Amino acid sequence: MKSKDYDYVIVGAGSAGCVLANRLSENPSLRVLVLEAGGSDRRFWVKVPVGYAVNYANPALNWGYHTDAEDTLNGRASYWPRGRVIGGCSSINAMAYVRGQAHDFDDWSAAGAAGWDWAAVRAAYARMETQSDRPQSGGPVWVQNLSDQMNPFSHHFLAAAREAGYRTLDDINQEQTEGLGFYRSNVRNGMRWSAADAFLRPALKRQNLTLEEHAHVVRLDFDGARASGLTYEQGGQTHRVVARKEVILSAGAINSPQLLQLSGLGPADLLKSQGIEVRQDLPQVGEGLQDHLAVSYQFRASQKTLNAILGRRTGRLAAGLRYILTRRGPLAVPVNQVGGFVRSHAAAAVPDVQLFCNPASYEVTPEGKIELDRDPGYLLSAQPCRPTSRGSVRIRTGHHMDAPAIRPNSLATEADRTAAIRASRILFALSQTSTLRSVTAGAKLPSLDTMDEAAMLDEFRNRASTVYHPTCTCRMGQGAQDSVIDARLKVHGVAGLRVVDASAFPNITSGNTNAPTMMLALRAADLILQDAG
Ligand SMILES: Cc1cc2nc3c(=O)[nH]c(=O)nc-3n(C[C@H](O)[C@H](O)[C@H](O)COP(=O)(O)OP(=O)(O)OC[C@H]3O[C@@H](n4cnc5c(N)ncnc54)[C@H](O)[C@@H]3O)c2cc1C
């Protein structure tokens, strides 16, 4: 067993871990180690934007979790992909760049995360981003406007949105977030621009930053009440590292609470039931899980969509050639092309549903493989922005290789069930616009046309799926009874330990979670460096 010393040891080279690795190693006198359970992200289908569908279920890049079956989803268990690769989920995600809405962060602050209100986080976003069409911006996260390459069918969706009374926007990430437009994406020169590309790779040139791949952290080590380091396995060997200043968990919303629980920090009853010595009773570790559920309906189109190209071998070959020669075209653009935030009813105080229109229809094989239809089609999708149900992540055994129990507790509240119906009604209204009707050959089953509200809810229970945004399982707040970490992301009652990743959100944000996670890590690094003096 070898043992080494670092100032900061970061667990996980995902969206948050990459940001921390970069910012903390800017000071050459600090020695920083990043431990990542996965391997290299230098793979063709990680870099090609459309490769999202290929990576979706690839066990070489993916923890491939499953939730417990849920009665509220008519007995279904859900597949929850999570990146196990350099870049974490930012290397396998759909690349949509969405900051979230102002009130999401004001609600963080109200929940006890003082200093995380919109005014504060907006400045961090601005510092982090370079907008491809606003060259005066200057951060490492490349946010590409790909509207010139989006499938032309998306324009029908935007016209239908206007017909239905929704505003269309040039950029849903600016001051005005209510409305629909082309999504911006983390794509640069036709390739995925992950957190590893933006933050980790440039920092690895520094002598004081070390990255260990295929290094699976087993548990944290303690010196009294202080986290002093950790133990990890790599290539069949066990190693220990000492963290002179801090251990920082950035293992994501499933694995960060799992590691805390395995290390004796969590709900005392749960730990005892798994034979784990209770180091600190922290009842909220793994609790408070929030995620977005989306329901999709597919349609056959009377106009060409992506199916005409990628649904056919000749089209795929032509698109592949174009991509190799120009880094442009259908392979260079993520599948989530157009959408945004809308209000589902007149009394909604804020936009409460996120919409997507993807210019493709598909079937999923029994093995979980996505196969595009040969004939043109498109998909409309809606997800309630701010679910109120909260679930949990709890270890099932004391062994680090055993997946924890994931119980999303979907649709547990009346508010969430109502939101599911309202989201479905928006899709029906859009499908009835004369614009979409004029380019639609018919609905693929199931069709909204014949559904009343009860049927819409039942269909949501039958088919709504995660959009892969688990958050809040080590959330920020004021004390151990309502949270796991404080507003400086320090674990309550434990010295030398922070959690910095999507698990730290007090509440889920309205939209996709990658941008808020990177923003959170950028601000966390400021706090860590301030505390280091
Ligand atoms: C299929 C998919 C599509 C998505 N699409 C979008 C999208 O289009 N836009 C968007 O904004 N968001 C999207 N998301 C969500 C977004 O990518 C995540 O919310 C975000 O990346 C989470 O970042 P994180 O740092 O919390 O965790 P992660 O990025 O998951 O990083 C955690 C890292 O820790 C490592 N790790 C875990 N346990 C250990 C251990 N014991 N030892 C060592 N290392 C460990 C993991 O391997 C991983 O690399 C998507 C996610 C998925 C899975």
Ligand as a Chemical Component Dictionary entry (heavy atoms), coordinates in Angstrom:
data_LIG
# 
_chem_comp.id                   LIG 
_chem_comp.type                 NON-POLYMER 
_chem_comp.pdbx_formal_charge   0 
_chem_comp.three_letter_code    LIG 
# 
loop_
_chem_comp_atom.comp_id 
_chem_comp_atom.atom_id 
_chem_comp_atom.alt_atom_id 
_chem_comp_atom.type_symbol 
_chem_comp_atom.charge 
_chem_comp_atom.model_Cartn_x 
_chem_comp_atom.model_Cartn_y 
_chem_comp_atom.model_Cartn_z 
_chem_comp_atom.pdbx_ordinal 
LIG C1  C1  C 0 -27.325 10.832 -20.327 1  
LIG C2  C2  C 0 -27.245 12.193 -19.678 2  
LIG C3  C3  C 0 -27.668 13.319 -20.392 3  
LIG C4  C4  C 0 -27.609 14.584 -19.795 4  
LIG N1  N1  N 0 -27.866 15.695 -20.571 5  
LIG C5  C5  C 0 -27.621 16.927 -20.062 6  
LIG C6  C6  C 0 -27.684 18.079 -20.881 7  
LIG O1  O1  O 0 -27.919 18.017 -22.086 8  
LIG N2  N2  N 0 -27.436 19.296 -20.301 9  
LIG C7  C7  C 0 -27.164 19.402 -18.977 10 
LIG O2  O2  O 0 -27.012 20.532 -18.502 11 
LIG N3  N3  N 0 -27.100 18.330 -18.176 12 
LIG C8  C8  C 0 -27.271 17.083 -18.688 13 
LIG N4  N4  N 0 -27.108 15.985 -17.900 14 
LIG C9  C9  C 0 -26.831 16.177 -16.459 15 
LIG C10 C10 C 0 -25.426 16.722 -16.161 16 
LIG O3  O3  O 0 -24.485 16.220 -17.070 17 
LIG C11 C11 C 0 -25.065 16.372 -14.711 18 
LIG O4  O4  O 0 -26.011 16.976 -13.842 19 
LIG C12 C12 C 0 -23.692 16.882 -14.298 20 
LIG O5  O5  O 0 -22.716 16.458 -15.215 21 
LIG C13 C13 C 0 -23.358 16.353 -12.895 22 
LIG O6  O6  O 0 -22.049 16.708 -12.539 23 
LIG P1  P1  P 0 -21.383 16.166 -11.210 24 
LIG O7  O7  O 0 -20.054 16.806 -11.108 25 
LIG O8  O8  O 0 -22.345 16.340 -10.092 26 
LIG O9  O9  O 0 -21.246 14.594 -11.393 27 
LIG P2  P2  P 0 -20.537 13.747 -12.544 28 
LIG O10 O10 O 0 -20.296 14.568 -13.766 29 
LIG O11 O11 O 0 -21.352 12.514 -12.673 30 
LIG O12 O12 O 0 -19.102 13.398 -11.944 31 
LIG C14 C14 C 0 -18.889 12.477 -10.919 32 
LIG C15 C15 C 0 -17.569 11.775 -11.214 33 
LIG O13 O13 O 0 -17.160 11.081 -10.050 34 
LIG C16 C16 C 0 -16.683 9.800  -10.412 35 
LIG N5  N5  N 0 -16.832 8.927  -9.241  36 
LIG C17 C17 C 0 -17.994 8.547  -8.661  37 
LIG N6  N6  N 0 -17.741 7.735  -7.620  38 
LIG C18 C18 C 0 -16.411 7.615  -7.529  39 
LIG C19 C19 C 0 -15.543 6.905  -6.647  40 
LIG N7  N7  N 0 -16.021 6.152  -5.639  41 
LIG N8  N8  N 0 -14.201 6.995  -6.844  42 
LIG C20 C20 C 0 -13.702 7.750  -7.852  43 
LIG N9  N9  N 0 -14.491 8.448  -8.724  44 
LIG C21 C21 C 0 -15.818 8.378  -8.555  45 
LIG C22 C22 C 0 -17.573 9.416  -11.587 46 
LIG O14 O14 O 0 -17.018 8.376  -12.345 47 
LIG C23 C23 C 0 -17.702 10.729 -12.319 48 
LIG O15 O15 O 0 -16.687 10.910 -13.264 49 
LIG C24 C24 C 0 -27.161 14.707 -18.450 50 
LIG C25 C25 C 0 -26.730 13.579 -17.742 51 
LIG C26 C26 C 0 -26.763 12.330 -18.349 52 
LIG C27 C27 C 0 -26.277 11.133 -17.579 53 
# 
loop_
_chem_comp_bond.comp_id 
_chem_comp_bond.atom_id_1 
_chem_comp_bond.atom_id_2 
_chem_comp_bond.value_order 
_chem_comp_bond.pdbx_ordinal 
LIG C1  C2  SING 1  
LIG C2  C3  SING 2  
LIG C2  C26 DOUB 3  
LIG C3  C4  DOUB 4  
LIG C4  N1  SING 5  
LIG C4  C24 SING 6  
LIG N1  C5  DOUB 7  
LIG C5  C6  SING 8  
LIG C5  C8  SING 9  
LIG C6  O1  DOUB 10 
LIG C6  N2  SING 11 
LIG N2  C7  SING 12 
LIG C7  O2  DOUB 13 
LIG C7  N3  SING 14 
LIG N3  C8  DOUB 15 
LIG C8  N4  SING 16 
LIG N4  C9  SING 17 
LIG N4  C24 SING 18 
LIG C9  C10 SING 19 
LIG C10 O3  SING 20 
LIG C10 C11 SING 21 
LIG C11 O4  SING 22 
LIG C11 C12 SING 23 
LIG C12 O5  SING 24 
LIG C12 C13 SING 25 
LIG C13 O6  SING 26 
LIG O6  P1  SING 27 
LIG P1  O7  DOUB 28 
LIG P1  O8  SING 29 
LIG P1  O9  SING 30 
LIG O9  P2  SING 31 
LIG P2  O10 DOUB 32 
LIG P2  O11 SING 33 
LIG P2  O12 SING 34 
LIG O12 C14 SING 35 
LIG C14 C15 SING 36 
LIG C15 O13 SING 37 
LIG C15 C23 SING 38 
LIG O13 C16 SING 39 
LIG C16 N5  SING 40 
LIG C16 C22 SING 41 
LIG N5  C17 SING 42 
LIG N5  C21 SING 43 
LIG C17 N6  DOUB 44 
LIG N6  C18 SING 45 
LIG C18 C19 SING 46 
LIG C18 C21 DOUB 47 
LIG C19 N7  SING 48 
LIG C19 N8  DOUB 49 
LIG N8  C20 SING 50 
LIG C20 N9  DOUB 51 
LIG N9  C21 SING 52 
LIG C22 O14 SING 53 
LIG C22 C23 SING 54 
LIG C23 O15 SING 55 
LIG C24 C25 DOUB 56 
LIG C25 C26 SING 57 
LIG C26 C27 SING 58 
# 
